[in-house]
Amino acid sequence: MKKYLVISIAFVAVLLSSCTGGHKESAKTDLSAAEFSEKIKEPSSQLIDVRTPEEFAKGHLPNAKNIDWNGNDFDRQIASLDKSKPAFVYCLSGGRSSVAADKMRSEGFMGVYELKGGIMKWRASGLPETSETVGVSKGMTKQQFDEQLKPGKLILIDFYADWCAPCKRIKPYLEEISKEQSDKVEVIRINADDNKALCKELKIEGLPALLLYKNQTLAWSNTGYIDKAEIVSQINKP
């Protein structure tokens, strides 16, 4: 009886080992910008930028291949990749790359790594980037930014991107706030894609990023989606 019990326990252990171990390589793996930078140096790495071609052209990681997650042929393009080799995926801030990576795992890719925080974190870390667009404007300088911060009035800065879903959700009520409280606050929206150097200098690492200045001093900030009531409460604080 004991012999059969030992065999049964060993059999169950083998089953559990095969169930957990068989998918170990395809487990979700988020890497910091520094870790991602080191990992993509592996000779067999496949670097995928899942943003739009327009975003890609304005700046991307060296040697990255652009496969637009929201494009019409994402499935066809990833099918041309080698599923046995590690794939490194990134987008602007991590949202699209997360769902794209999950899709790739479901298609049988054995190792899929994501850049945590997207290219925003990459830029904030001062890591190399290349652009395919000639003569792209560097955007607003820090001095020009500081000139927007007028004394005696609240200034609400909204760093956004055209491809950022939470940014689109916030935009309508920022416009409402701009009209309803025009005597108290001025709302200024800045496209993060067109102002990469400024974002880096201000340490903007996610979108949307709201910065509320009072008398030219940062009084409050928020990264990510936030509702209108919370923003209004910050504006109306004494």
Residue frames as qw, qx, qy, qz and C-alpha x, y, z in Angstrom:
[[0.000, 0.887, 0.462, 0.000, 0.00, 0.00, 0.00],
 [0.307, -0.802, 0.107, 0.502, 2.82, 2.37, 0.91],
 [0.463, -0.098, 0.592, 0.652, 4.55, 1.52, -2.36],
 [0.219, 0.631, 0.631, 0.395, 1.51, 2.56, -4.38],
 [0.174, -0.927, -0.260, 0.206, 1.17, 5.75, -2.31],
 [0.413, -0.573, 0.319, 0.631, 4.78, 6.75, -3.01],
 [0.367, 0.183, 0.670, 0.618, 4.32, 6.10, -6.74],
 [0.075, 0.808, 0.563, 0.157, 1.10, 8.15, -6.79],
 [0.259, -0.878, -0.054, 0.399, 2.74, 11.11, -5.04],
 [0.420, -0.340, 0.497, 0.679, 5.67, 10.98, -7.45],
 [0.299, 0.444, 0.705, 0.466, 3.29, 10.83, -10.43],
 [0.037, -0.919, -0.390, 0.045, 1.35, 13.88, -9.19],
 [0.370, -0.724, 0.174, 0.556, 4.63, 15.73, -8.66],
 [0.408, -0.016, 0.622, 0.668, 5.67, 15.02, -12.26],
 [0.163, 0.698, 0.631, 0.297, 2.31, 16.27, -13.54],
 [0.183, -0.931, -0.198, 0.247, 2.51, 19.47, -11.53],
 [0.442, -0.504, 0.365, 0.646, 6.07, 20.03, -12.68],
 [0.348, 0.228, 0.669, 0.615, 5.11, 19.63, -16.34],
 [0.050, 0.826, 0.547, 0.125, 2.08, 21.90, -15.98],
 [0.229, -0.927, -0.042, 0.294, 4.02, 24.76, -14.40],
 [0.483, -0.468, 0.459, 0.580, 7.34, 24.28, -16.10],
 [0.528, 0.383, 0.636, 0.412, 6.03, 23.94, -19.64],
 [0.177, 0.872, 0.327, 0.317, 4.98, 27.60, -19.79],
 [0.543, -0.624, -0.099, 0.553, 7.76, 29.11, -17.76],
 [0.415, -0.048, 0.325, 0.848, 9.40, 30.81, -20.74],
 [0.005, 0.524, 0.524, 0.672, 6.15, 32.40, -21.91],
 [0.320, -0.687, -0.529, 0.381, 5.34, 33.95, -18.50],
 [0.142, 0.938, 0.161, 0.270, 4.71, 37.69, -18.61],
 [0.684, -0.254, -0.098, 0.677, 7.93, 39.59, -18.08],
 [0.082, 0.981, 0.107, 0.141, 8.07, 43.36, -17.53],
 [0.728, -0.035, -0.089, 0.679, 11.54, 44.89, -17.68],
 [0.160, -0.851, -0.080, 0.494, 12.71, 48.29, -16.51],
 [0.479, 0.861, -0.141, -0.093, 14.29, 50.56, -19.12],
 [0.118, -0.721, 0.682, 0.033, 17.79, 49.59, -17.95],
 [0.625, -0.088, 0.774, -0.048, 16.97, 45.86, -17.96],
 [0.708, 0.619, 0.316, -0.128, 15.29, 46.11, -21.36],
 [0.270, 0.885, -0.356, -0.133, 18.32, 47.95, -22.75],
 [0.259, -0.524, 0.810, 0.041, 20.66, 45.16, -21.68],
 [0.677, 0.136, 0.709, -0.145, 18.35, 42.31, -22.68],
 [0.672, 0.697, 0.146, -0.203, 17.83, 43.49, -26.27],
 [0.056, 0.766, -0.603, -0.218, 21.57, 43.25, -26.87],
 [0.677, -0.087, 0.731, 0.019, 21.18, 39.49, -27.17],
 [0.048, -0.261, 0.690, 0.673, 22.01, 38.45, -30.78],
 [0.010, -0.299, -0.908, -0.292, 18.72, 36.61, -31.31],
 [0.099, 0.497, 0.530, -0.680, 16.45, 39.38, -29.96],
 [0.117, 0.508, 0.617, 0.590, 13.50, 40.69, -32.00],
 [0.083, -0.320, -0.347, 0.877, 12.62, 44.29, -31.08],
 [0.039, 0.553, 0.718, 0.421, 9.03, 45.31, -31.86],
 [0.066, 0.162, 0.214, -0.961, 7.56, 48.82, -31.65],
 [0.102, 0.479, 0.866, 0.104, 3.75, 48.45, -31.67],
 [0.095, 0.615, 0.226, -0.749, 2.95, 52.17, -32.01],
 [0.600, 0.740, 0.277, -0.125, 1.63, 53.79, -35.16],
 [0.715, 0.333, 0.165, 0.592, 3.97, 54.53, -38.09],
 [0.054, 0.875, 0.038, 0.480, 3.59, 58.26, -37.34],
 [0.613, -0.766, 0.182, -0.061, 4.79, 57.78, -33.75],
 [0.900, -0.091, 0.226, 0.362, 7.56, 55.46, -34.89],
 [0.562, 0.614, 0.114, 0.542, 8.86, 58.00, -37.40],
 [0.154, -0.915, 0.085, -0.363, 9.19, 60.68, -34.72],
 [0.071, -0.638, 0.693, -0.328, 11.49, 58.52, -32.62],
 [0.959, -0.135, -0.124, -0.217, 12.06, 54.87, -31.75],
 [0.684, -0.538, 0.470, 0.148, 14.58, 52.46, -30.27],
 [0.195, 0.611, -0.665, -0.383, 17.50, 51.64, -32.59],
 [0.128, 0.165, -0.953, -0.219, 16.93, 48.50, -34.70],
 [0.431, 0.253, 0.685, -0.530, 13.24, 48.30, -33.80],
 [0.010, -0.213, -0.798, -0.564, 10.69, 46.91, -36.26],
 [0.354, 0.084, 0.221, -0.905, 7.38, 48.77, -36.42],
 [0.211, -0.285, -0.893, -0.278, 4.31, 46.52, -36.24],
 [0.305, -0.244, 0.098, -0.915, 1.29, 48.68, -35.42],
 [0.124, 0.161, 0.910, -0.362, -0.94, 46.97, -32.84],
 [0.406, 0.545, 0.423, -0.599, -3.91, 48.96, -34.12],
 [0.226, 0.422, -0.576, -0.663, -3.05, 48.30, -37.77],
 [0.833, 0.190, -0.056, -0.516, -4.88, 45.94, -40.09],
 [0.855, 0.299, -0.424, -0.001, -2.15, 43.33, -40.46],
 [0.339, -0.679, 0.576, -0.304, -0.64, 42.90, -36.99],
 [0.886, -0.116, 0.426, -0.142, -1.38, 39.14, -37.00],
 [0.846, 0.517, -0.004, 0.129, 0.20, 38.66, -40.44],
 [0.268, 0.811, -0.415, 0.313, 3.33, 40.59, -39.55],
 [0.474, -0.578, 0.606, -0.270, 4.01, 38.81, -36.25],
 [0.960, 0.105, 0.241, -0.099, 3.50, 35.49, -38.06],
 [0.686, 0.649, -0.250, 0.214, 6.69, 36.27, -40.01],
 [0.161, -0.753, 0.550, -0.323, 8.74, 36.42, -36.79],
 [0.554, 0.158, -0.805, 0.141, 10.59, 33.51, -35.22],
 [0.676, -0.589, -0.136, -0.421, 8.51, 32.29, -32.28],
 [0.891, -0.210, -0.274, 0.296, 11.44, 30.43, -30.78],
 [0.468, 0.227, -0.200, 0.830, 13.50, 33.61, -30.37],
 [0.189, -0.553, -0.516, 0.626, 12.88, 36.24, -27.66],
 [0.130, 0.669, 0.410, 0.606, 10.64, 39.16, -28.65],
 [0.262, -0.336, -0.369, 0.826, 10.92, 42.56, -26.99],
 [0.034, 0.675, 0.599, 0.430, 7.82, 44.73, -27.26],
 [0.200, -0.387, -0.339, 0.834, 7.20, 48.37, -26.40],
 [0.135, 0.767, 0.500, 0.379, 4.84, 51.28, -27.08],
 [0.031, 0.744, -0.073, 0.663, 4.46, 54.81, -25.69],
 [0.315, -0.550, 0.473, -0.612, 3.71, 54.02, -22.04],
 [0.124, -0.199, 0.950, -0.208, 2.99, 50.29, -21.85],
 [0.638, 0.224, 0.410, -0.613, -0.71, 49.86, -22.61],
 [0.764, 0.484, -0.220, -0.365, -0.61, 48.69, -26.21],
 [0.327, 0.498, -0.801, 0.057, 2.55, 46.65, -25.72],
 [0.391, -0.164, 0.783, -0.454, 0.89, 44.73, -22.88],
 [0.779, 0.315, 0.343, -0.420, -2.04, 43.53, -24.99],
 [0.624, 0.624, -0.429, -0.192, 0.21, 42.96, -28.01],
 [0.041, 0.469, -0.862, 0.190, 2.57, 40.84, -25.90],
 [0.588, 0.022, 0.681, -0.436, -0.33, 38.78, -24.55],
 [0.780, 0.504, -0.005, -0.369, -1.49, 38.22, -28.12],
 [0.437, 0.619, -0.652, -0.036, 1.97, 37.05, -29.13],
 [0.250, -0.298, 0.865, -0.316, 2.14, 34.66, -26.20],
 [0.727, 0.230, 0.473, -0.440, -1.22, 33.19, -27.19],
 [0.723, 0.609, -0.223, -0.238, 0.21, 32.67, -30.69],
 [0.983, -0.024, -0.052, 0.177, 3.03, 30.55, -29.29],
 [0.328, 0.745, -0.383, 0.437, 5.94, 32.94, -28.80],
 [0.789, -0.218, -0.498, 0.287, 8.15, 31.38, -26.14],
 [0.471, -0.391, -0.283, 0.738, 9.73, 34.53, -24.68],
 [0.109, 0.754, 0.323, 0.561, 8.02, 37.92, -24.82],
 [0.436, -0.351, -0.360, 0.746, 9.42, 40.83, -22.81],
 [0.051, 0.878, 0.388, 0.277, 7.79, 44.24, -22.29],
 [0.328, 0.269, -0.223, 0.878, 9.36, 47.63, -21.67],
 [0.275, -0.656, -0.633, 0.306, 7.71, 48.75, -18.46],
 [0.079, -0.761, -0.153, 0.626, 6.45, 52.31, -18.89],
 [0.640, 0.691, 0.303, 0.144, 7.17, 52.24, -22.61],
 [0.586, 0.430, 0.028, 0.686, 9.38, 54.63, -24.53],
 [0.240, -0.888, -0.016, -0.393, 8.45, 57.36, -22.03],
 [0.767, -0.607, 0.179, 0.107, 10.49, 55.55, -19.37],
 [0.820, 0.186, 0.178, 0.512, 13.21, 54.86, -21.93],
 [0.278, 0.746, 0.051, 0.603, 13.52, 58.56, -22.71],
 [0.467, -0.844, 0.070, -0.256, 13.42, 59.53, -19.04],
 [0.864, -0.385, 0.204, 0.253, 16.34, 57.16, -18.47],
 [0.030, 0.838, -0.392, -0.378, 18.40, 58.93, -21.14],
 [0.676, -0.050, 0.693, 0.244, 18.73, 55.84, -23.33],
 [0.091, -0.260, 0.544, 0.792, 19.47, 56.07, -27.09],
 [0.522, 0.594, 0.541, -0.286, 16.74, 56.77, -29.60],
 [0.257, -0.095, 0.563, 0.780, 16.72, 57.29, -33.35],
 [0.431, 0.613, 0.328, -0.575, 14.36, 59.06, -35.75],
 [0.520, 0.247, 0.662, 0.481, 13.50, 58.54, -39.40],
 [0.192, 0.908, 0.366, 0.066, 12.08, 62.03, -39.84],
 [0.542, 0.168, 0.015, 0.823, 14.45, 64.65, -41.18],
 [0.036, 0.334, -0.003, 0.942, 14.32, 68.12, -39.64],
 [0.458, -0.623, -0.627, -0.091, 11.89, 67.31, -36.84],
 [0.136, -0.747, 0.167, -0.629, 11.41, 70.22, -34.46],
 [0.377, 0.072, -0.776, 0.501, 12.82, 69.66, -30.99],
 [0.380, -0.688, -0.610, -0.104, 9.72, 71.28, -29.56],
 [0.263, -0.911, -0.028, -0.315, 9.40, 73.69, -26.69],
 [0.461, 0.353, -0.572, 0.579, 12.49, 74.53, -24.65],
 [0.452, -0.462, -0.635, 0.422, 12.48, 74.62, -20.86],
 [0.124, -0.191, -0.115, 0.967, 12.81, 78.40, -21.02],
 [0.323, -0.176, -0.454, -0.811, 9.76, 78.67, -23.26],
 [0.515, -0.422, -0.745, -0.041, 7.89, 76.34, -20.90],
 [0.357, -0.369, -0.487, 0.707, 8.77, 78.51, -17.90],
 [0.043, 0.009, -0.131, -0.990, 7.49, 81.56, -19.76],
 [0.414, -0.383, -0.660, -0.497, 4.02, 79.93, -19.82],
 [0.499, -0.465, -0.655, 0.326, 3.92, 79.96, -16.02],
 [0.007, 0.634, 0.063, 0.771, 2.51, 83.42, -15.43],
 [0.174, -0.071, -0.681, 0.708, 2.48, 84.74, -11.84],
 [0.329, 0.108, 0.276, -0.896, -0.84, 85.45, -10.16],
 [0.781, 0.167, -0.124, -0.588, -2.77, 82.75, -12.01],
 [0.730, -0.169, 0.661, -0.040, -3.03, 78.97, -11.82],
 [0.452, 0.525, -0.572, -0.439, -1.57, 77.19, -14.84],
 [0.829, -0.052, 0.532, -0.167, -2.67, 73.61, -15.55],
 [0.230, 0.548, -0.695, -0.404, -0.33, 71.82, -17.96],
 [0.893, 0.099, 0.369, -0.239, -1.58, 68.68, -19.70],
 [0.010, 0.491, -0.789, -0.368, 1.06, 66.51, -21.36],
 [0.803, 0.263, 0.401, -0.354, -0.74, 64.22, -23.81],
 [0.150, -0.240, 0.790, 0.543, -0.33, 62.15, -26.97],
 [0.567, 0.177, -0.282, -0.753, -2.75, 61.71, -29.85],
 [0.622, 0.068, -0.756, -0.193, -2.57, 57.93, -29.42],
 [0.093, 0.062, -0.796, 0.594, -3.15, 57.90, -25.66],
 [0.332, -0.501, -0.734, -0.318, -6.66, 56.64, -24.77],
 [0.372, -0.624, -0.515, 0.456, -6.75, 58.16, -21.24],
 [0.186, -0.232, 0.095, 0.950, -5.60, 61.46, -22.76],
 [0.173, -0.277, -0.599, -0.731, -8.60, 61.41, -25.08],
 [0.401, -0.593, -0.698, 0.009, -10.94, 60.74, -22.14],
 [0.373, -0.531, -0.312, 0.694, -9.54, 63.66, -20.17],
 [0.234, 0.115, 0.317, 0.912, -9.50, 66.18, -23.03],
 [0.169, -0.630, -0.549, -0.523, -13.26, 67.07, -23.05],
 [0.468, -0.806, -0.357, 0.056, -13.49, 68.01, -19.40],
 [0.513, -0.298, 0.017, 0.805, -10.19, 69.86, -19.48],
 [0.093, 0.346, 0.406, 0.841, -11.83, 71.99, -22.16],
 [0.387, -0.733, -0.505, -0.240, -14.84, 72.40, -19.84],
 [0.586, -0.589, -0.229, 0.508, -12.60, 73.45, -16.96],
 [0.398, 0.018, 0.203, 0.894, -10.82, 75.92, -19.23],
 [0.117, -0.517, -0.428, -0.732, -14.16, 77.61, -20.03],
 [0.540, -0.689, -0.468, -0.123, -15.87, 77.30, -16.64],
 [0.598, -0.708, -0.076, 0.368, -12.91, 78.56, -14.62],
 [0.599, 0.571, 0.082, 0.555, -11.20, 80.83, -17.11],
 [0.146, -0.901, 0.104, -0.394, -10.93, 83.54, -14.45],
 [0.694, -0.638, 0.324, -0.081, -8.97, 81.22, -12.17],
 [0.675, -0.287, 0.616, 0.288, -6.94, 78.78, -14.26],
 [0.491, 0.650, -0.385, -0.434, -5.36, 78.57, -17.70],
 [0.882, -0.030, 0.469, 0.024, -5.14, 75.14, -19.29],
 [0.272, 0.722, -0.540, -0.336, -2.21, 74.47, -21.61],
 [0.956, 0.057, 0.285, -0.041, -1.93, 71.17, -23.51],
 [0.037, 0.736, -0.625, -0.259, 1.49, 69.99, -24.72],
 [0.937, 0.256, -0.177, -0.159, 1.99, 67.11, -27.14],
 [0.683, -0.568, 0.441, 0.127, 4.54, 64.79, -25.54],
 [0.838, 0.250, 0.363, 0.323, 5.59, 63.27, -28.88],
 [0.424, 0.796, 0.078, 0.424, 6.51, 66.70, -30.22],
 [0.150, -0.848, 0.317, -0.396, 8.33, 67.73, -27.03],
 [0.917, -0.090, -0.357, 0.152, 10.46, 64.75, -26.09],
 [0.469, 0.300, -0.407, 0.724, 13.37, 66.81, -24.73],
 [0.314, -0.473, 0.177, -0.804, 11.05, 68.85, -22.53],
 [0.878, -0.313, -0.193, -0.306, 9.37, 65.70, -21.19],
 [0.810, 0.068, -0.417, 0.408, 12.76, 64.28, -20.34],
 [0.212, 0.382, -0.344, 0.831, 13.81, 67.45, -18.53],
 [0.505, -0.380, 0.152, -0.760, 10.58, 67.59, -16.54],
 [0.087, -0.147, 0.962, -0.212, 10.77, 63.84, -15.84],
 [0.730, 0.156, 0.064, -0.662, 7.42, 63.11, -17.50],
 [0.093, -0.274, 0.953, 0.084, 7.32, 59.31, -17.45],
 [0.174, 0.370, 0.913, 0.003, 3.67, 58.56, -18.20],
 [0.197, -0.066, -0.270, -0.940, 0.61, 60.02, -19.91],
 [0.124, 0.846, 0.095, 0.510, -1.53, 61.89, -19.41],
 [0.532, -0.205, -0.407, 0.714, 0.56, 64.01, -17.04],
 [0.119, -0.884, -0.294, -0.343, -1.09, 66.96, -15.33],
 [0.507, -0.081, -0.322, 0.795, 1.00, 69.66, -13.65],
 [0.151, -0.897, -0.372, -0.186, -0.68, 72.46, -11.69],
 [0.493, 0.123, -0.209, 0.835, 1.46, 75.55, -11.10],
 [0.246, -0.905, -0.347, -0.004, 0.66, 78.32, -8.62],
 [0.135, -0.958, 0.220, 0.126, 2.79, 81.46, -8.79],
 [0.508, 0.675, -0.533, -0.034, 5.24, 79.62, -11.05],
 [0.176, -0.397, 0.860, -0.268, 5.70, 76.81, -8.50],
 [0.508, -0.075, -0.803, -0.301, 4.49, 73.24, -8.98],
 [0.465, -0.293, 0.414, -0.726, 1.62, 72.76, -6.51],
 [0.770, 0.047, 0.557, -0.307, 0.22, 69.41, -7.67],
 [0.306, 0.422, -0.712, -0.471, 0.81, 66.74, -10.28],
 [0.785, 0.060, 0.530, -0.314, -0.84, 63.54, -11.47],
 [0.139, 0.359, -0.800, -0.461, 0.09, 60.82, -13.94],
 [0.004, 0.217, 0.971, 0.104, -2.63, 58.72, -15.56],
 [0.249, -0.538, -0.556, -0.583, -6.37, 59.05, -15.83],
 [0.106, -0.247, -0.605, 0.749, -8.14, 61.17, -13.21],
 [0.072, 0.700, 0.692, 0.164, -11.73, 62.43, -13.06],
 [0.110, 0.673, 0.157, 0.714, -12.87, 66.01, -13.43],
 [0.546, -0.794, -0.191, -0.188, -13.98, 66.41, -9.81],
 [0.791, -0.397, -0.030, 0.466, -10.50, 65.68, -8.47],
 [0.485, 0.292, 0.148, 0.811, -8.88, 68.17, -10.83],
 [0.168, -0.758, -0.232, -0.586, -11.40, 70.86, -9.89],
 [0.691, -0.698, -0.176, 0.071, -10.81, 70.19, -6.19],
 [0.713, -0.163, 0.033, 0.681, -7.07, 70.76, -6.70],
 [0.234, 0.503, 0.229, 0.800, -7.72, 74.00, -8.61],
 [0.362, -0.752, -0.227, -0.501, -10.04, 75.29, -5.87],
 [0.727, -0.379, -0.373, 0.436, -7.70, 74.50, -3.00],
 [0.149, -0.988, -0.027, 0.024, -6.87, 77.67, -1.03]]
